[in-house]
């Protein structure tokens, strides 16, 4: 049972990768907890609610249903959930379980961060993308029309329970979207992980247990190490944004209803790799290898009709833009990236156009 310790000034906790871990969730609910809430979506509850209920060992709890989807990841929906908590008797002793994909993790984590000025949350991710990225690290938030996750806070969970068994019900497109985040981890920090994804694609796509658990554990280890070193993205943690600066612009431009988050990140990694090659940060051979592996876990949905100049403009409203300077995470070799700013707008536009082609 791989377990990875995340240590931050706010809280230290374990991210546990273990088949059947839903059966153990009662162990992570504090003994003195008050009202217990489970934030989830109707489809996740229908598929896995019975397992969670059994794992809570007859403890009473209230289910908070969220409609799901990036377009609903807004402050108004958080207020609706908070009102339900108040009416159900929620108070400062309450505990919230975020049970679902990355959107649920972000929304429920943000709700926990601000309800009664902060209550504990346990992250129980049910999509691959959430397991290897969103659930670990304490980032929470909701979207604005102007961009993704522009309202939010850092709110570290009590624990993260990652059960690979739940992925059996995940649609193939959602599974592939999560694989892109694991590709990201290989590019930024683990050449061996990238090599596994390159050589063992057939086994990865078939969800063969040994290789699946290995790549999940590797990605969670990387996230735990980076968050422990830099909780609030003042330095090292910025490397986790590889593909996200471009990807968030694409999500905002398509109003969050055309691509899954992982697909947008995959496109963003393509654009960032083109940019790294054009700026001389990355050798052509390794750029080609990264592009090939991204394509292997595709397809990325068609992106016809999206103006490249609109995407370029949206980069400046990204929350990682500082004093008007867009910061890009660019690979310098497989397993290592750098953060660069002040890049010629012409090269950025060329990279966007190459990724859209």
PyMOL commands that set and color helices and strands:
alter all, ss='L'
color gray80, all
select helices_A, chain A and resi 21-28+42-55+70-72+75-87+102-117+128-134+164-169+172-189+191-199+201-205+209-229+236-241+244-253+261-278+284-296+308-317+345-356
alter helices_A, ss='H'
color red, helices_A
select strands_A, chain A and resi 2-7+12-17+36-40+62-65+95-100+120-125+139-144+147-154+160-162+328-333+336-340
alter strands_A, ss='S'
color yellow, strands_A
deselect
rebuild
show_as cartoon
